[in-house]
Amino acid sequence: MLERTPFSDTDQTSGPQLRQALDQIDQIVLDGLRHGHFRCTISSGIGKNNRRDLVIEAGKSHKFTIPVDELPR
């Protein structure tokens, strides 16, 4: 079986905030599966200077602000 992270393709094409957000989502899902159940909400909106505000809620909330020029094409 191929060993790779689900988002390894974005490593070269995305900025650090997006990478951190994807890593956080990955960790939440894995922790939830190990625990047996979980609930997670992910929302996004366009903020100041056309930046993307990404909020992940899973017990605690995590907010990431991703500049539009750091999004993968």
Helices and strands as residue ranges (DSSP letters): G 8-10, H 16-35, E 41-46, G 48-50, E 52-57, E 61-66, G 68-70
